[in-house]
């Protein structure tokens, strides 16, 4: 976006803000926070996407955990996340 356009947009937004009622201001604040959070999540996703893979070996605890998880899956000791969430009332 061109700098002049950004300044015009900011001025317009601030003029709109001045005319809003308190409840509308709260809604605007919530939406602005949502946009900021979404932007942060996009940046984090970019970081993950471009991250180099780890070159270190798994610890014994991590290896044991993977083996235990595989065993639990084979024995049917798992449940879907949606079922867990429902059971917990989340």
PyMOL Python script that loads the backbone (N, CA, C, O; Angstrom):
from pymol import cmd

cmd.read_pdbstr("""\
ATOM      1  N   UNK A   1       0.848  -1.173   0.000  1.00  0.00           N
ATOM      2  CA  UNK A   1       0.000   0.000   0.000  1.00  0.00           C
ATOM      3  C   UNK A   1       0.898   1.243   0.000  1.00  0.00           C
ATOM      4  O   UNK A   1       1.883   1.302   0.735  1.00  0.00           O
ATOM      5  N   UNK A   2       0.566   2.189  -0.791  1.00  0.00           N
ATOM      6  CA  UNK A   2       1.342   3.426  -0.903  1.00  0.00           C
ATOM      7  C   UNK A   2       1.209   4.238   0.383  1.00  0.00           C
ATOM      8  O   UNK A   2       0.150   4.218   1.010  1.00  0.00           O
ATOM      9  N   UNK A   3       2.261   4.952   0.791  1.00  0.00           N
ATOM     10  CA  UNK A   3       2.265   5.691   2.059  1.00  0.00           C
ATOM     11  C   UNK A   3       1.140   6.717   2.128  1.00  0.00           C
ATOM     12  O   UNK A   3       0.541   6.898   3.188  1.00  0.00           O
ATOM     13  N   UNK A   4       0.844   7.389   1.024  1.00  0.00           N
ATOM     14  CA  UNK A   4      -0.235   8.375   1.025  1.00  0.00           C
ATOM     15  C   UNK A   4      -1.575   7.677   1.271  1.00  0.00           C
ATOM     16  O   UNK A   4      -2.430   8.200   1.986  1.00  0.00           O
ATOM     17  N   UNK A   5      -1.748   6.522   0.688  1.00  0.00           N
ATOM     18  CA  UNK A   5      -2.975   5.761   0.882  1.00  0.00           C
ATOM     19  C   UNK A   5      -3.104   5.321   2.334  1.00  0.00           C
ATOM     20  O   UNK A   5      -4.199   5.355   2.897  1.00  0.00           O
ATOM     21  N   UNK A   6      -2.001   4.910   2.942  1.00  0.00           N
ATOM     22  CA  UNK A   6      -2.022   4.495   4.343  1.00  0.00           C
ATOM     23  C   UNK A   6      -2.455   5.657   5.229  1.00  0.00           C
ATOM     24  O   UNK A   6      -3.291   5.484   6.116  1.00  0.00           O
ATOM     25  N   UNK A   7      -1.895   6.828   4.995  1.00  0.00           N
ATOM     26  CA  UNK A   7      -2.257   7.997   5.810  1.00  0.00           C
ATOM     27  C   UNK A   7      -3.721   8.365   5.626  1.00  0.00           C
ATOM     28  O   UNK A   7      -4.401   8.694   6.598  1.00  0.00           O
ATOM     29  N   UNK A   8      -4.209   8.316   4.410  1.00  0.00           N
ATOM     30  CA  UNK A   8      -5.632   8.612   4.160  1.00  0.00           C
ATOM     31  C   UNK A   8      -6.517   7.592   4.871  1.00  0.00           C
ATOM     32  O   UNK A   8      -7.543   7.942   5.455  1.00  0.00           O
ATOM     33  N   UNK A   9      -6.110   6.343   4.814  1.00  0.00           N
ATOM     34  CA  UNK A   9      -6.880   5.278   5.467  1.00  0.00           C
ATOM     35  C   UNK A   9      -6.901   5.483   6.974  1.00  0.00           C
ATOM     36  O   UNK A   9      -7.949   5.342   7.604  1.00  0.00           O
ATOM     37  N   UNK A  10      -5.760   5.811   7.553  1.00  0.00           N
ATOM     38  CA  UNK A  10      -5.699   6.065   8.998  1.00  0.00           C
ATOM     39  C   UNK A  10      -6.609   7.225   9.391  1.00  0.00           C
ATOM     40  O   UNK A  10      -7.359   7.129  10.362  1.00  0.00           O
ATOM     41  N   UNK A  11      -6.544   8.311   8.641  1.00  0.00           N
ATOM     42  CA  UNK A  11      -7.397   9.468   8.939  1.00  0.00           C
ATOM     43  C   UNK A  11      -8.869   9.089   8.878  1.00  0.00           C
ATOM     44  O   UNK A  11      -9.654   9.488   9.738  1.00  0.00           O
ATOM     45  N   UNK A  12      -9.237   8.331   7.877  1.00  0.00           N
ATOM     46  CA  UNK A  12     -10.638   7.907   7.732  1.00  0.00           C
ATOM     47  C   UNK A  12     -11.055   7.032   8.909  1.00  0.00           C
ATOM     48  O   UNK A  12     -12.138   7.209   9.466  1.00  0.00           O
ATOM     49  N   UNK A  13     -10.193   6.088   9.286  1.00  0.00           N
ATOM     50  CA  UNK A  13     -10.512   5.206  10.412  1.00  0.00           C
ATOM     51  C   UNK A  13     -10.686   6.010  11.697  1.00  0.00           C
ATOM     52  O   UNK A  13     -11.637   5.786  12.445  1.00  0.00           O
ATOM     53  N   UNK A  14      -9.770   6.949  11.958  1.00  0.00           N
ATOM     54  CA  UNK A  14      -9.876   7.766  13.177  1.00  0.00           C
ATOM     55  C   UNK A  14     -11.123   8.643  13.161  1.00  0.00           C
ATOM     56  O   UNK A  14     -11.721   8.881  14.211  1.00  0.00           O
ATOM     57  N   UNK A  15     -11.523   9.124  11.995  1.00  0.00           N
ATOM     58  CA  UNK A  15     -12.753   9.926  11.939  1.00  0.00           C
ATOM     59  C   UNK A  15     -13.976   9.060  12.224  1.00  0.00           C
ATOM     60  O   UNK A  15     -14.935   9.513  12.849  1.00  0.00           O
ATOM     61  N   UNK A  16     -13.935   7.828  11.767  1.00  0.00           N
ATOM     62  CA  UNK A  16     -15.041   6.900  12.057  1.00  0.00           C
ATOM     63  C   UNK A  16     -15.079   6.575  13.541  1.00  0.00           C
ATOM     64  O   UNK A  16     -16.152   6.543  14.144  1.00  0.00           O
ATOM     65  N   UNK A  17     -13.919   6.334  14.132  1.00  0.00           N
ATOM     66  CA  UNK A  17     -13.833   5.995  15.558  1.00  0.00           C
ATOM     67  C   UNK A  17     -14.466   7.084  16.419  1.00  0.00           C
ATOM     68  O   UNK A  17     -15.156   6.785  17.393  1.00  0.00           O
ATOM     69  N   UNK A  18     -14.236   8.329  16.068  1.00  0.00           N
ATOM     70  CA  UNK A  18     -14.769   9.447  16.850  1.00  0.00           C
ATOM     71  C   UNK A  18     -16.289   9.438  16.912  1.00  0.00           C
ATOM     72  O   UNK A  18     -16.872   9.975  17.853  1.00  0.00           O
ATOM     73  N   UNK A  19     -16.934   8.837  15.924  1.00  0.00           N
ATOM     74  CA  UNK A  19     -18.399   8.840  15.890  1.00  0.00           C
ATOM     75  C   UNK A  19     -19.033   7.593  16.508  1.00  0.00           C
ATOM     76  O   UNK A  19     -20.258   7.497  16.581  1.00  0.00           O
ATOM     77  N   UNK A  20     -18.223   6.652  16.948  1.00  0.00           N
ATOM     78  CA  UNK A  20     -18.762   5.395  17.467  1.00  0.00           C
ATOM     79  C   UNK A  20     -19.227   5.510  18.921  1.00  0.00           C
ATOM     80  O   UNK A  20     -18.681   6.279  19.712  1.00  0.00           O
ATOM     81  N   UNK A  21     -20.245   4.725  19.241  1.00  0.00           N
ATOM     82  CA  UNK A  21     -20.735   4.596  20.606  1.00  0.00           C
ATOM     83  C   UNK A  21     -19.802   3.637  21.368  1.00  0.00           C
ATOM     84  O   UNK A  21     -19.082   2.857  20.745  1.00  0.00           O
ATOM     85  N   UNK A  22     -19.811   3.691  22.713  1.00  0.00           N
ATOM     86  CA  UNK A  22     -18.921   2.828  23.494  1.00  0.00           C
ATOM     87  C   UNK A  22     -19.016   1.341  23.147  1.00  0.00           C
ATOM     88  O   UNK A  22     -17.994   0.663  23.046  1.00  0.00           O
ATOM     89  N   UNK A  23     -20.229   0.836  22.964  1.00  0.00           N
ATOM     90  CA  UNK A  23     -20.367  -0.596  22.655  1.00  0.00           C
ATOM     91  C   UNK A  23     -19.760  -0.902  21.287  1.00  0.00           C
ATOM     92  O   UNK A  23     -19.189  -1.973  21.085  1.00  0.00           O
ATOM     93  N   UNK A  24     -19.884   0.042  20.345  1.00  0.00           N
ATOM     94  CA  UNK A  24     -19.286  -0.153  19.033  1.00  0.00           C
ATOM     95  C   UNK A  24     -17.762  -0.086  19.121  1.00  0.00           C
ATOM     96  O   UNK A  24     -17.062  -0.795  18.397  1.00  0.00           O
ATOM     97  N   UNK A  25     -17.256   0.762  20.002  1.00  0.00           N
ATOM     98  CA  UNK A  25     -15.811   0.849  20.206  1.00  0.00           C
ATOM     99  C   UNK A  25     -15.253  -0.479  20.715  1.00  0.00           C
ATOM    100  O   UNK A  25     -14.182  -0.915  20.292  1.00  0.00           O
ATOM    101  N   UNK A  26     -15.985  -1.115  21.621  1.00  0.00           N
ATOM    102  CA  UNK A  26     -15.553  -2.409  22.157  1.00  0.00           C
ATOM    103  C   UNK A  26     -15.514  -3.456  21.042  1.00  0.00           C
ATOM    104  O   UNK A  26     -14.585  -4.261  20.976  1.00  0.00           O
ATOM    105  N   UNK A  27     -16.512  -3.445  20.177  1.00  0.00           N
ATOM    106  CA  UNK A  27     -16.526  -4.387  19.054  1.00  0.00           C
ATOM    107  C   UNK A  27     -15.356  -4.129  18.116  1.00  0.00           C
ATOM    108  O   UNK A  27     -14.733  -5.066  17.618  1.00  0.00           O
ATOM    109  N   UNK A  28     -15.060  -2.857  17.878  1.00  0.00           N
ATOM    110  CA  UNK A  28     -13.932  -2.498  17.031  1.00  0.00           C
ATOM    111  C   UNK A  28     -12.614  -2.943  17.669  1.00  0.00           C
ATOM    112  O   UNK A  28     -11.725  -3.447  16.982  1.00  0.00           O
ATOM    113  N   UNK A  29     -12.496  -2.758  18.965  1.00  0.00           N
ATOM    114  CA  UNK A  29     -11.292  -3.194  19.677  1.00  0.00           C
ATOM    115  C   UNK A  29     -11.106  -4.704  19.544  1.00  0.00           C
ATOM    116  O   UNK A  29     -10.004  -5.181  19.272  1.00  0.00           O
ATOM    117  N   UNK A  30     -12.200  -5.454  19.739  1.00  0.00           N
ATOM    118  CA  UNK A  30     -12.126  -6.912  19.617  1.00  0.00           C
ATOM    119  C   UNK A  30     -11.696  -7.320  18.214  1.00  0.00           C
ATOM    120  O   UNK A  30     -10.881  -8.228  18.047  1.00  0.00           O
ATOM    121  N   UNK A  31     -12.245  -6.648  17.211  1.00  0.00           N
ATOM    122  CA  UNK A  31     -11.906  -6.987  15.829  1.00  0.00           C
ATOM    123  C   UNK A  31     -10.438  -6.643  15.528  1.00  0.00           C
ATOM    124  O   UNK A  31      -9.740  -7.408  14.862  1.00  0.00           O
ATOM    125  N   UNK A  32      -9.985  -5.496  16.020  1.00  0.00           N
ATOM    126  CA  UNK A  32      -8.590  -5.112  15.809  1.00  0.00           C
ATOM    127  C   UNK A  32      -7.645  -6.121  16.460  1.00  0.00           C
ATOM    128  O   UNK A  32      -6.615  -6.470  15.884  1.00  0.00           O
ATOM    129  N   UNK A  33      -7.993  -6.587  17.654  1.00  0.00           N
ATOM    130  CA  UNK A  33      -7.177  -7.600  18.321  1.00  0.00           C
ATOM    131  C   UNK A  33      -7.179  -8.902  17.532  1.00  0.00           C
ATOM    132  O   UNK A  33      -6.153  -9.576  17.437  1.00  0.00           O
ATOM    133  N   UNK A  34      -8.330  -9.258  16.968  1.00  0.00           N
ATOM    134  CA  UNK A  34      -8.427 -10.453  16.126  1.00  0.00           C
ATOM    135  C   UNK A  34      -7.491 -10.327  14.924  1.00  0.00           C
ATOM    136  O   UNK A  34      -6.772 -11.271  14.594  1.00  0.00           O
ATOM    137  N   UNK A  35      -7.499  -9.160  14.268  1.00  0.00           N
ATOM    138  CA  UNK A  35      -6.635  -8.955  13.106  1.00  0.00           C
ATOM    139  C   UNK A  35      -5.161  -9.042  13.494  1.00  0.00           C
ATOM    140  O   UNK A  35      -4.360  -9.634  12.770  1.00  0.00           O
ATOM    141  N   UNK A  36      -4.805  -8.455  14.633  1.00  0.00           N
ATOM    142  CA  UNK A  36      -3.416  -8.496  15.090  1.00  0.00           C
ATOM    143  C   UNK A  36      -2.996  -9.934  15.398  1.00  0.00           C
ATOM    144  O   UNK A  36      -1.891 -10.350  15.048  1.00  0.00           O
ATOM    145  N   UNK A  37      -3.869 -10.682  16.045  1.00  0.00           N
ATOM    146  CA  UNK A  37      -3.569 -12.077  16.383  1.00  0.00           C
ATOM    147  C   UNK A  37      -3.416 -12.909  15.117  1.00  0.00           C
ATOM    148  O   UNK A  37      -2.511 -13.738  15.016  1.00  0.00           O
ATOM    149  N   UNK A  38      -4.301 -12.686  14.156  1.00  0.00           N
ATOM    150  CA  UNK A  38      -4.235 -13.423  12.894  1.00  0.00           C
ATOM    151  C   UNK A  38      -2.914 -13.133  12.186  1.00  0.00           C
ATOM    152  O   UNK A  38      -2.302 -14.029  11.606  1.00  0.00           O
ATOM    153  N   UNK A  39      -2.484 -11.879  12.239  1.00  0.00           N
ATOM    154  CA  UNK A  39      -1.214 -11.496  11.631  1.00  0.00           C
ATOM    155  C   UNK A  39      -0.048 -12.197  12.336  1.00  0.00           C
ATOM    156  O   UNK A  39       0.879 -12.676  11.682  1.00  0.00           O
ATOM    157  N   UNK A  40      -0.100 -12.254  13.674  1.00  0.00           N
ATOM    158  CA  UNK A  40       0.947 -12.944  14.432  1.00  0.00           C
ATOM    159  C   UNK A  40       0.980 -14.432  14.098  1.00  0.00           C
ATOM    160  O   UNK A  40       2.054 -15.023  13.979  1.00  0.00           O
ATOM    161  N   UNK A  41      -0.198 -15.035  13.949  1.00  0.00           N
ATOM    162  CA  UNK A  41      -0.262 -16.455  13.619  1.00  0.00           C
ATOM    163  C   UNK A  41       0.302 -16.715  12.230  1.00  0.00           C
ATOM    164  O   UNK A  41       0.964 -17.729  12.008  1.00  0.00           O
ATOM    165  N   UNK A  42       0.046 -15.807  11.293  1.00  0.00           N
ATOM    166  CA  UNK A  42       0.586 -15.962   9.940  1.00  0.00           C
ATOM    167  C   UNK A  42       2.107 -15.871   9.966  1.00  0.00           C
ATOM    168  O   UNK A  42       2.790 -16.630   9.278  1.00  0.00           O
ATOM    169  N   UNK A  43       2.641 -14.936  10.765  1.00  0.00           N
ATOM    170  CA  UNK A  43       4.092 -14.810  10.880  1.00  0.00           C
ATOM    171  C   UNK A  43       4.684 -16.083  11.484  1.00  0.00           C
ATOM    172  O   UNK A  43       5.721 -16.566  11.029  1.00  0.00           O
ATOM    173  N   UNK A  44       4.023 -16.624  12.510  1.00  0.00           N
ATOM    174  CA  UNK A  44       4.501 -17.849  13.152  1.00  0.00           C
ATOM    175  C   UNK A  44       4.470 -19.016  12.169  1.00  0.00           C
ATOM    176  O   UNK A  44       5.393 -19.831  12.142  1.00  0.00           O
ATOM    177  N   UNK A  45       3.408 -19.099  11.358  1.00  0.00           N
ATOM    178  CA  UNK A  45       3.315 -20.167  10.357  1.00  0.00           C
ATOM    179  C   UNK A  45       4.454 -20.049   9.347  1.00  0.00           C
ATOM    180  O   UNK A  45       5.011 -21.060   8.918  1.00  0.00           O
ATOM    181  N   UNK A  46       4.799 -18.825   8.967  1.00  0.00           N
ATOM    182  CA  UNK A  46       5.922 -18.623   8.042  1.00  0.00           C
ATOM    183  C   UNK A  46       7.234 -19.091   8.670  1.00  0.00           C
ATOM    184  O   UNK A  46       8.066 -19.707   8.005  1.00  0.00           O
ATOM    185  N   UNK A  47       7.409 -18.794   9.949  1.00  0.00           N
ATOM    186  CA  UNK A  47       8.623 -19.217  10.648  1.00  0.00           C
ATOM    187  C   UNK A  47       8.710 -20.746  10.659  1.00  0.00           C
ATOM    188  O   UNK A  47       9.766 -21.316  10.385  1.00  0.00           O
ATOM    189  N   UNK A  48       7.595 -21.399  10.976  1.00  0.00           N
ATOM    190  CA  UNK A  48       7.590 -22.865  11.000  1.00  0.00           C
ATOM    191  C   UNK A  48       7.852 -23.453   9.620  1.00  0.00           C
ATOM    192  O   UNK A  48       8.571 -24.442   9.475  1.00  0.00           O
ATOM    193  N   UNK A  49       7.257 -22.828   8.612  1.00  0.00           N
ATOM    194  CA  UNK A  49       7.391 -23.332   7.247  1.00  0.00           C
ATOM    195  C   UNK A  49       8.847 -23.260   6.751  1.00  0.00           C
ATOM    196  O   UNK A  49       9.285 -24.113   5.979  1.00  0.00           O
ATOM    197  N   UNK A  50       9.579 -22.255   7.192  1.00  0.00           N
ATOM    198  CA  UNK A  50      10.941 -22.056   6.703  1.00  0.00           C
ATOM    199  C   UNK A  50      12.005 -22.569   7.681  1.00  0.00           C
ATOM    200  O   UNK A  50      13.201 -22.457   7.410  1.00  0.00           O
ATOM    201  N   UNK A  51      11.576 -23.125   8.807  1.00  0.00           N
ATOM    202  CA  UNK A  51      12.531 -23.603   9.818  1.00  0.00           C
ATOM    203  C   UNK A  51      13.300 -24.820   9.305  1.00  0.00           C
ATOM    204  O   UNK A  51      12.761 -25.660   8.584  1.00  0.00           O
ATOM    205  N   UNK A  52      14.535 -24.889   9.686  1.00  0.00           N
ATOM    206  CA  UNK A  52      15.365 -26.043   9.355  1.00  0.00           C
ATOM    207  C   UNK A  52      14.992 -27.205  10.278  1.00  0.00           C
ATOM    208  O   UNK A  52      14.692 -26.989  11.452  1.00  0.00           O
ATOM    209  N   UNK A  53      15.009 -28.411   9.767  1.00  0.00           N
ATOM    210  CA  UNK A  53      14.713 -29.558  10.629  1.00  0.00           C
ATOM    211  C   UNK A  53      15.807 -29.736  11.679  1.00  0.00           C
ATOM    212  O   UNK A  53      16.965 -29.377  11.463  1.00  0.00           O
ATOM    213  N   UNK A  54      15.416 -30.292  12.807  1.00  0.00           N
ATOM    214  CA  UNK A  54      16.388 -30.539  13.868  1.00  0.00           C
ATOM    215  C   UNK A  54      17.309 -31.680  13.461  1.00  0.00           C
ATOM    216  O   UNK A  54      16.877 -32.654  12.843  1.00  0.00           O
ATOM    217  N   UNK A  55      18.557 -31.551  13.806  1.00  0.00           N
ATOM    218  CA  UNK A  55      19.533 -32.583  13.468  1.00  0.00           C
ATOM    219  C   UNK A  55      19.918 -33.440  14.667  1.00  0.00           C
ATOM    220  O   UNK A  55      20.727 -34.359  14.537  1.00  0.00           O
ATOM    221  N   UNK A  56      19.349 -33.149  15.827  1.00  0.00           N
ATOM    222  CA  UNK A  56      19.746 -33.913  17.003  1.00  0.00           C
ATOM    223  C   UNK A  56      18.900 -35.175  17.142  1.00  0.00           C
ATOM    224  O   UNK A  56      17.736 -35.216  16.745  1.00  0.00           O
ATOM    225  N   UNK A  57      19.506 -36.177  17.704  1.00  0.00           N
ATOM    226  CA  UNK A  57      18.823 -37.456  17.898  1.00  0.00           C
ATOM    227  C   UNK A  57      17.775 -37.328  19.011  1.00  0.00           C
ATOM    228  O   UNK A  57      17.858 -36.455  19.875  1.00  0.00           O
ATOM    229  N   UNK A  58      16.796 -38.223  18.957  1.00  0.00           N
ATOM    230  CA  UNK A  58      15.778 -38.257  20.005  1.00  0.00           C
ATOM    231  C   UNK A  58      16.394 -38.781  21.297  1.00  0.00           C
ATOM    232  O   UNK A  58      17.287 -39.627  21.278  1.00  0.00           O
ATOM    233  N   UNK A  59      15.903 -38.264  22.413  1.00  0.00           N
ATOM    234  CA  UNK A  59      16.366 -38.764  23.703  1.00  0.00           C
ATOM    235  C   UNK A  59      15.723 -40.126  23.967  1.00  0.00           C
ATOM    236  O   UNK A  59      14.784 -40.526  23.279  1.00  0.00           O
ATOM    237  N   UNK A  60      16.236 -40.821  24.959  1.00  0.00           N
ATOM    238  CA  UNK A  60      15.656 -42.125  25.315  1.00  0.00           C
ATOM    239  C   UNK A  60      14.210 -41.951  25.749  1.00  0.00           C
ATOM    240  O   UNK A  60      13.360 -42.778  25.420  1.00  0.00           O
ATOM    241  N   UNK A  61      13.919 -40.871  26.492  1.00  0.00           N
ATOM    242  CA  UNK A  61      12.547 -40.618  26.929  1.00  0.00           C
ATOM    243  C   UNK A  61      11.609 -40.384  25.755  1.00  0.00           C
ATOM    244  O   UNK A  61      10.472 -40.855  25.759  1.00  0.00           O
ATOM    245  N   UNK A  62      12.088 -39.653  24.748  1.00  0.00           N
ATOM    246  CA  UNK A  62      11.262 -39.410  23.564  1.00  0.00           C
ATOM    247  C   UNK A  62      11.022 -40.701  22.786  1.00  0.00           C
ATOM    248  O   UNK A  62       9.910 -40.954  22.322  1.00  0.00           O
ATOM    249  N   UNK A  63      12.057 -41.508  22.646  1.00  0.00           N
ATOM    250  CA  UNK A  63      11.923 -42.796  21.963  1.00  0.00           C
ATOM    251  C   UNK A  63      10.953 -43.701  22.706  1.00  0.00           C
ATOM    252  O   UNK A  63      10.103 -44.343  22.088  1.00  0.00           O
ATOM    253  N   UNK A  64      11.075 -43.757  24.027  1.00  0.00           N
ATOM    254  CA  UNK A  64      10.168 -44.573  24.843  1.00  0.00           C
ATOM    255  C   UNK A  64       8.734 -44.081  24.699  1.00  0.00           C
ATOM    256  O   UNK A  64       7.804 -44.883  24.612  1.00  0.00           O
ATOM    257  N   UNK A  65       8.556 -42.772  24.674  1.00  0.00           N
ATOM    258  CA  UNK A  65       7.220 -42.206  24.522  1.00  0.00           C
ATOM    259  C   UNK A  65       6.582 -42.579  23.200  1.00  0.00           C
ATOM    260  O   UNK A  65       5.388 -42.877  23.148  1.00  0.00           O
ATOM    261  N   UNK A  66       7.360 -42.566  22.135  1.00  0.00           N
ATOM    262  CA  UNK A  66       6.853 -42.947  20.812  1.00  0.00           C
ATOM    263  C   UNK A  66       6.462 -44.418  20.809  1.00  0.00           C
ATOM    264  O   UNK A  66       5.409 -44.778  20.284  1.00  0.00           O
ATOM    265  N   UNK A  67       7.304 -45.274  21.393  1.00  0.00           N
ATOM    266  CA  UNK A  67       6.997 -46.710  21.459  1.00  0.00           C
ATOM    267  C   UNK A  67       5.724 -46.956  22.260  1.00  0.00           C
ATOM    268  O   UNK A  67       4.894 -47.779  21.875  1.00  0.00           O
ATOM    269  N   UNK A  68       5.572 -46.241  23.377  1.00  0.00           N
ATOM    270  CA  UNK A  68       4.371 -46.395  24.205  1.00  0.00           C
ATOM    271  C   UNK A  68       3.133 -45.937  23.449  1.00  0.00           C
ATOM    272  O   UNK A  68       2.086 -46.579  23.529  1.00  0.00           O
ATOM    273  N   UNK A  69       3.242 -44.841  22.722  1.00  0.00           N
ATOM    274  CA  UNK A  69       2.113 -44.344  21.945  1.00  0.00           C
ATOM    275  C   UNK A  69       1.732 -45.332  20.850  1.00  0.00           C
ATOM    276  O   UNK A  69       0.547 -45.575  20.623  1.00  0.00           O
ATOM    277  N   UNK A  70       2.728 -45.906  20.166  1.00  0.00           N
ATOM    278  CA  UNK A  70       2.454 -46.917  19.140  1.00  0.00           C
ATOM    279  C   UNK A  70       1.730 -48.118  19.740  1.00  0.00           C
ATOM    280  O   UNK A  70       0.784 -48.643  19.152  1.00  0.00           O
ATOM    281  N   UNK A  71       2.182 -48.542  20.910  1.00  0.00           N
ATOM    282  CA  UNK A  71       1.557 -49.683  21.594  1.00  0.00           C
ATOM    283  C   UNK A  71       0.102 -49.356  21.948  1.00  0.00           C
ATOM    284  O   UNK A  71      -0.791 -50.175  21.734  1.00  0.00           O
ATOM    285  N   UNK A  72      -0.130 -48.157  22.489  1.00  0.00           N
ATOM    286  CA  UNK A  72      -1.489 -47.749  22.847  1.00  0.00           C
ATOM    287  C   UNK A  72      -2.406 -47.723  21.623  1.00  0.00           C
ATOM    288  O   UNK A  72      -3.569 -48.119  21.706  1.00  0.00           O
ATOM    289  N   UNK A  73      -1.888 -47.265  20.507  1.00  0.00           N
ATOM    290  CA  UNK A  73      -2.690 -47.216  19.276  1.00  0.00           C
ATOM    291  C   UNK A  73      -3.046 -48.626  18.835  1.00  0.00           C
ATOM    292  O   UNK A  73      -4.196 -48.901  18.491  1.00  0.00           O
ATOM    293  N   UNK A  74      -2.060 -49.526  18.845  1.00  0.00           N
ATOM    294  CA  UNK A  74      -2.303 -50.911  18.439  1.00  0.00           C
ATOM    295  C   UNK A  74      -3.296 -51.609  19.355  1.00  0.00           C
ATOM    296  O   UNK A  74      -4.062 -52.463  18.909  1.00  0.00           O
ATOM    297  N   UNK A  75      -3.289 -51.247  20.644  1.00  0.00           N
ATOM    298  CA  UNK A  75      -4.194 -51.864  21.615  1.00  0.00           C
ATOM    299  C   UNK A  75      -5.541 -51.161  21.681  1.00  0.00           C
ATOM    300  O   UNK A  75      -6.408 -51.562  22.458  1.00  0.00           O
ATOM    301  N   UNK A  76      -5.726 -50.135  20.890  1.00  0.00           N
ATOM    302  CA  UNK A  76      -7.004 -49.425  20.857  1.00  0.00           C
ATOM    303  C   UNK A  76      -7.244 -48.539  22.064  1.00  0.00           C
ATOM    304  O   UNK A  76      -8.393 -48.236  22.388  1.00  0.00           O
ATOM    305  N   UNK A  77      -6.192 -48.122  22.729  1.00  0.00           N
ATOM    306  CA  UNK A  77      -6.307 -47.281  23.927  1.00  0.00           C
ATOM    307  C   UNK A  77      -6.329 -45.789  23.572  1.00  0.00           C
ATOM    308  O   UNK A  77      -5.805 -44.956  24.312  1.00  0.00           O
ATOM    309  N   UNK A  78      -6.934 -45.473  22.448  1.00  0.00           N
ATOM    310  CA  UNK A  78      -7.009 -44.074  22.030  1.00  0.00           C
ATOM    311  C   UNK A  78      -8.453 -43.702  21.754  1.00  0.00           C
ATOM    312  O   UNK A  78      -9.315 -44.568  21.610  1.00  0.00           O
ATOM    313  N   UNK A  79      -8.703 -42.412  21.684  1.00  0.00           N
ATOM    314  CA  UNK A  79     -10.023 -41.939  21.283  1.00  0.00           C
ATOM    315  C   UNK A  79      -9.826 -40.648  20.509  1.00  0.00           C
ATOM    316  O   UNK A  79      -8.803 -39.975  20.637  1.00  0.00           O
ATOM    317  N   UNK A  80     -10.810 -40.324  19.715  1.00  0.00           N
ATOM    318  CA  UNK A  80     -10.713 -39.125  18.889  1.00  0.00           C
ATOM    319  C   UNK A  80     -10.794 -37.881  19.766  1.00  0.00           C
ATOM    320  O   UNK A  80     -11.443 -37.886  20.812  1.00  0.00           O
ATOM    321  N   UNK A  81     -10.134 -36.831  19.331  1.00  0.00           N
ATOM    322  CA  UNK A  81     -10.111 -35.579  20.070  1.00  0.00           C
ATOM    323  C   UNK A  81     -11.530 -35.051  20.287  1.00  0.00           C
ATOM    324  O   UNK A  81     -11.848 -34.562  21.371  1.00  0.00           O
ATOM    325  N   UNK A  82     -12.378 -35.145  19.271  1.00  0.00           N
ATOM    326  CA  UNK A  82     -13.747 -34.631  19.412  1.00  0.00           C
ATOM    327  C   UNK A  82     -14.496 -35.366  20.526  1.00  0.00           C
ATOM    328  O   UNK A  82     -15.310 -34.761  21.224  1.00  0.00           O
ATOM    329  N   UNK A  83     -14.227 -36.678  20.701  1.00  0.00           N
ATOM    330  CA  UNK A  83     -14.866 -37.431  21.779  1.00  0.00           C
ATOM    331  C   UNK A  83     -14.339 -36.987  23.144  1.00  0.00           C
ATOM    332  O   UNK A  83     -15.106 -36.854  24.098  1.00  0.00           O
ATOM    333  N   UNK A  84     -13.029 -36.759  23.232  1.00  0.00           N
ATOM    334  CA  UNK A  84     -12.417 -36.288  24.480  1.00  0.00           C
ATOM    335  C   UNK A  84     -12.986 -34.927  24.873  1.00  0.00           C
ATOM    336  O   UNK A  84     -13.333 -34.699  26.032  1.00  0.00           O
ATOM    337  N   UNK A  85     -13.075 -34.035  23.906  1.00  0.00           N
ATOM    338  CA  UNK A  85     -13.603 -32.689  24.142  1.00  0.00           C
ATOM    339  C   UNK A  85     -15.050 -32.772  24.634  1.00  0.00           C
ATOM    340  O   UNK A  85     -15.445 -32.063  25.559  1.00  0.00           O
ATOM    341  N   UNK A  86     -15.819 -33.636  24.010  1.00  0.00           N
ATOM    342  CA  UNK A  86     -17.226 -33.806  24.389  1.00  0.00           C
ATOM    343  C   UNK A  86     -17.339 -34.351  25.808  1.00  0.00           C
ATOM    344  O   UNK A  86     -18.158 -33.874  26.594  1.00  0.00           O
ATOM    345  N   UNK A  87     -16.521 -35.350  26.140  1.00  0.00           N
ATOM    346  CA  UNK A  87     -16.525 -35.934  27.476  1.00  0.00           C
ATOM    347  C   UNK A  87     -16.167 -34.902  28.552  1.00  0.00           C
ATOM    348  O   UNK A  87     -16.727 -34.921  29.648  1.00  0.00           O
ATOM    349  N   UNK A  88     -15.250 -34.024  28.235  1.00  0.00           N
ATOM    350  CA  UNK A  88     -14.795 -33.003  29.187  1.00  0.00           C
ATOM    351  C   UNK A  88     -15.674 -31.764  29.192  1.00  0.00           C
ATOM    352  O   UNK A  88     -15.510 -30.884  30.037  1.00  0.00           O
ATOM    353  N   UNK A  89     -16.603 -31.695  28.257  1.00  0.00           N
ATOM    354  CA  UNK A  89     -17.473 -30.515  28.189  1.00  0.00           C
ATOM    355  C   UNK A  89     -16.742 -29.263  27.748  1.00  0.00           C
ATOM    356  O   UNK A  89     -17.086 -28.158  28.165  1.00  0.00           O
ATOM    357  N   UNK A  90     -15.744 -29.430  26.914  1.00  0.00           N
ATOM    358  CA  UNK A  90     -14.938 -28.296  26.445  1.00  0.00           C
ATOM    359  C   UNK A  90     -15.497 -27.710  25.177  1.00  0.00           C
ATOM    360  O   UNK A  90     -14.942 -26.749  24.644  1.00  0.00           O
TER     361      UNK A  90
END
""", "prot")
cmd.dss("prot")
cmd.show_as("cartoon", "prot")
cmd.util.cbc("prot")
cmd.orient("prot")
